[in-house]
Amino acid sequence: QVQLVESGGGLVQPGGSLRLSCAASGFAFSGSFMSWYRQAPGKERGLVATSTSGGGTYYADSVKGRFTVSRDNAKNTVYLQMNSLKSEDTAVYYCNAVIAEYNYWGQGTQVTVSS
């Protein structure tokens, strides 16, 4: 069974950094697109970053230059390094995998940026 488990969220001050991790199991991780989404209160879930199976990356305009997505295929883990955090980044962050044209989701991890 496909499982995605996020970790690394927490409380951080504006301008600080956090690194989120998503541990994956139950599928061929190295051949899958992996993405990070986030959802803030009162807003729809939106794409933050994507790591393609070929090593490419995509970022939402709101996080370009501040966030970096990476993956370790040997560990079946995808990361989201978040720098220069703003209060607007406060949200629940979700790991996503596309497997055989289906979308799978983790449980989410809370990121709160506040002084």
Steps between C-alpha positions, in 0.01 A plus 500: 500500500626847412600707802630856521604635840601865544715632784701808593228758546482734796512859619764732354557876504477710183825474306575159644535160334345155518556177310204272440540130421264254336575130547342288227431128478295252300595609148790564262610831647779576253259489205235727652435873498499630859344830600439722799166678542377730775167619632452807717180571697223618270695425184512217248785251492768617257818363346826614660768295323549188288793261454475304175622144447768638266648740754317816395326741736207742492409773747205725565583866440437580866788277616756531218843588633406404856397132487691204356357154432736203486483123522710205616389198300711263711301608807163537324478851642417841354595822679386861499758747626324823596708815554411864563161393632214750508175504695324431169671158490297385801302195389466125520750351257415177318712250309356373172589217263361419157503124450338335197303822436360507857572762765608394850532728803673505836332608823656847498735687733431844650737788430441819699706813434450753778696729728 
